[in-house]
């Protein structure tokens, strides 16, 4: 499931959209409703384990919190 960034050529708005298949890709800007926003690419470039660690509020298996950084291989 990609999370892609988009740019509206009409109002300049940049936004990200998560979707499960290409048919769900945004067809209009959510601000001005101009058609066909430009796709800028991935909203972020991280591997799955770093995403999981950044979303971790606390980790029971290693006893750390998200601010000090999780040491697990989530």
Secondary structure, DSSP 8 states (H G I E B T S, - for coil): -EEEEEE-TTT--EEEEEESSGGGS--B-TTT--B--EEEEES----HHHHHHHH-SB-TTT--BTTT---S--
